[in-house]
Amino acid sequence: MKFFIDTANLAQIKEANELGILDGVTTNPSLMAKEGIKGEKAVMDHYRTICEMVNGDISAEVISTDFAGIVEEGNKLAAIHPNIVVKVPMIKDGIKAIRYFSEKGIRTNCTLVFSAGQAILAAKAGATYLSPFIGRIDDSNWDGIELISQIAHIYSVQGFKTEILAASIRTPLHIVKCAEAGADVCTCPLDSITGLLKHPLTDIGLAKFLEDAKKTLG
Ligand code: G3P
């Protein structure tokens, strides 16, 4: 399973990248706004900076909702760097645009996915990645991990090549469960990634080893 970080924060991207386990970055308009990035040039420059920092797929989201607008924006985003993946919402014109980009050899990430039916449609259109929003499904009293299992099963029996990119990850356990359920990628906040490190028995065991090492060193 690939690990992406879900943020536009450069310090957090740097920290995750330095761990040596980062395969890419996903962003969205809310994450860009959170960093105070304003204006088309600033947005483009920010994506370029991220592409220069991380050697992996970088999802950049369109904000148009009509076919012509999505295509125009997506072409501009894709021109920034070969690692850009154009993130397109799961709407009718989004599906048309994913088909268009797929035929042009531009990779896409179909976002805001909440059902298996949407997953089938995105795969048929040729999406490179599919982003089901696990945490938001859990928030609405459904089971996000169950959806990952269902999509993984459908893609496997149908031979769809679209990669399942589990998004809206909120906890380290979400990452473990997504790995178990067959997600190809998890995009996570930094604290969910670093949360995987934690186990009290590791801390207790290390403290004891270091204490005993002092005895062997005299
Ligand atoms: O990747 C999608 C993600 O950024 C949404 O997360 O926590 O706002 O549901 P959240």
Boltz pocket constraint, residues with backbone or C-beta under 6 A from the ligand:
constraints:
  - pocket:
      binder: B
      contacts: [[A, 6], [A, 26], [A, 28], [A, 31], [A, 133], [A, 135], [A, 136], [A, 167], [A, 168], [A, 169], [A, 187]]
      max_distance: 6.0
